[in-house]
Amino acid sequence: MSRVLVTGSAGFIGGYVVEELLGRGHEVVGVDNYSKYGPVTKSYDDHPGYTFVEGDVRDVALVERLLDGCEHLVAGAALIGGISYFHTYPYDLLAANERIIAATCDAAIKARATGTLDKVTYLSSSMVFESTTHWPSKEGDERQIPPPLSSYGFQKLAVEYFARAAWDQYEVPFTIVRPFNCVGVGEGRALGDVEIPSGNVKLAMSHVVPDLIQKVLKGQDPLHVLGDGEQVRHYTYGADLARGIVEAMSSPAALNDDFNLSTAESTTVRELAELIWTKINGDRPLSLHHDAAFEHDVQRRVPDVAKARDVLGFEATTSLSEMLDVVIPWVRQAMADGVI
């Protein structure tokens, strides 16, 4: 098994990735500066195969030191949040994330030249397809369509250019993965999140699944949704995404290639709201109220998942209903604990 450095290991997707790596017998080094949530406790903190370092990945010397003896680097560190987060902090996200990816690549270039580093697996985002006008979005479209309009989407596209440029000039092998709409447990309120009123409820996360769950649990009726509710998303379970990320990291067939990681199932926000409502309120009739949408609220985000299936053998198998059976109880408890 390999020794793997995971940047952003205390984050939402990062936590699932660390669990998947440890479950497969890898030795994992995690680094995070706790800038998003503050100090967090993870189930694997005391795992004998896990070492955690609190630090900032913009410190090239630190990342280079942590890469010593590592065969793989999973580059997941980034400032990231819900839709209100990247509308509130467009410059901070762009500036901080550019510094993070540049420092990560600087360290990887040095580690590749002097150490054991085999490859970097970069976490991009479905937001690179923000400006598309045709669906499904397949790998390669991001270099043919207009660039994303949001600073967050633009910066995630820049991550992919960093990955390819580090290969072109310094021959640092890479794989790019693009998660779509991660759903799971463990994501609390970010330190910098601002509260957004939605009817009689104020929320700070602005991730549609936990936000809708909170509003229904708080008894909001009619239920407020952003826009017309016809926005299409592919809600993908965090554990499935982690499995795909680790497959992409490990597979020789993924070398210097890119993959969409997602469920194949399309769901509108209206359909999501109906499912959450029914799971919590049973047969009680649902009425929706439509709040004004954010400027960069992408109307359709639909991936082509054939490449990940055919090359990696990866398919996201957890249904949205199964995800909600896990996430609803977690949100209920998190609300009671005051962490969201």
Protein Blocks (a to p, Z undefined) as FASTA:
>chain_A
ZZdddehklmmklmmmmmmmmmnopacddddehlmnopaddfklmgmkbccddddfklmk
lmmmmmgopabdcdfbccdddfklmmmmmmmmmmmmmmmmmmmmmmmmmmmmmmmbfbdc
ddddfklmmmpcbdcddehjlmmmccdfbfklmmmmmmmmmmmmmmmmnopacdddddeh
iadehiacdfkbccddehjbccfklpaklmmmmmmmnopacdddehjhlaccddddfklm
mmmmmmmmmmmklgoiacddddfbdcdfklmmmmmmmmmnomaccddddddddfklcfbd
cddfklmmmmnopacfbdfklmmmmmmmmmmmmmmnopZZ
